[in-house]
């Protein structure tokens, strides 16, 4: 099989494509012919060697894919050969074939394309867990989503809307604003304003009758996170998903105390590894929302495996609205 391989940590251009032996599924494992693999911001960190969980070199990166089950190991009961599945793993998805634990493979609806299924993995699970598990979102609450036109952000806009929330989408361009509105955002918050510290709060307060956002999902960090703390409602919850801006912000505990707010972290792969059955059940809930027409992944572009560098660089440069996906053919 062909696979993208990290032989040394570095830029996307350091990835090499080479022939690898077809993996063999062991007990409780499944072999999948990969048709599409999602590209995510954490992939850049893995390839650069800066991610918190790194396998030994050399390795195949990629955390999500979709394809067809071709073989199963002993004891597999959840899927069977011929099933169309989405797969979430720690690494290995950027290849023509992958082996995964059966609990991490979930059958997808007939109407869902492989690129859609690949795009609906990590981003949608991150957004769903952030809203439902970590923030305990209630219908009628106001949700502010930062980076709202990217993979996680657009997923969060769709999911929050589907769950009965009023959504404020924080973006930095008119194009991204239009996409967020088209996917369910009721209000746009411009993060390209000159005075972000005050400007973000003013926009959020204007949209919420000066109450602030009940829930904030932040994947940007840096100055955006700092500004979000000034825009949160009393007893609000802010879920920290990532730091796409590059700066990990620091937080004064006095601010948490005075406003009675909760600052909550989310590392989604921990749920996959520590609570795999719950993780699987919540993925099924997402598929149910898809089948009901309430959410739909937006695949901005597809790239062949050999064209992985431009796909990853589009993510790195913040040019992706929705998701980009690698395909094997």
KAWO-V154075 format. One record per backbone hydrogen bond with DSSP energy under -1.0 kcal/mol. CO is the residue of the C=O (numbers start at 0). NH is the residue of the N-H. Records with the same first field share a line. If there is no record, write none. Layout:
# KAWO-V154075
CO=NH / NH
This chain:
# KAWO-V154075
0=19
1=95
2=17
4=15
5=58
10=13
11=14
15=4
17=2
25=28
27=101
28=72
29=99
30=69 / 70
31=97
32=67
34=327
35=65
36=325
39=42
40=43 / 44
41=45
42=46
43=47
44=49 / 50
46=9
58=5
60=93
61=92
62=88
64=86
65=34 / 35
66=84
67=32
68=81
70=30
72=75
73=27
79=82
82=68
83=107
84=66
85=105
86=64
92=94
93=3
95=33
97=31
99=29
100=103
101=104
103=87
105=85
108=111
112=116
113=117
114=118
115=119
117=120
120=124
121=125
122=126
123=127
124=128
125=129
126=130
127=131
128=133
129=134
130=136
137=140
140=165
141=214
142=167
143=216
144=169
146=149
148=321
149=153
150=154
151=155
152=156
153=157
154=158
155=159
156=160
157=161
158=162
159=164
160=163
163=139
165=142
166=185 / 186
167=144
168=188
169=147
170=190
172=176
173=177
174=178
175=179
176=180
177=181
178=182
179=184
180=183
186=168
188=170
194=198
195=199
197=201
198=202
199=203
200=204
201=205
202=206
204=209
207=210
212=232
213=236
214=143
215=238
216=145
217=240 / 241
218=243
219=244
220=223 / 224
221=225
222=226
223=227
224=228
226=229
227=230
230=212
232=235
235=261
236=215
237=263
238=217
239=265
242=245
246=221
251=254
252=256
253=257
254=258
255=260
258=234
261=237
263=239
266=269
267=271
268=272
269=273
270=274
274=278
275=279
276=280
277=281
278=282
279=283
280=284
281=285
282=286
283=287
284=288
285=289
286=290
287=291
288=293
289=292
297=322
300=324
302=326
303=306
304=307
306=310
307=311
308=312
309=313
310=314
311=315
312=316
313=318
314=317
322=299
323=38
324=302
325=36
326=304
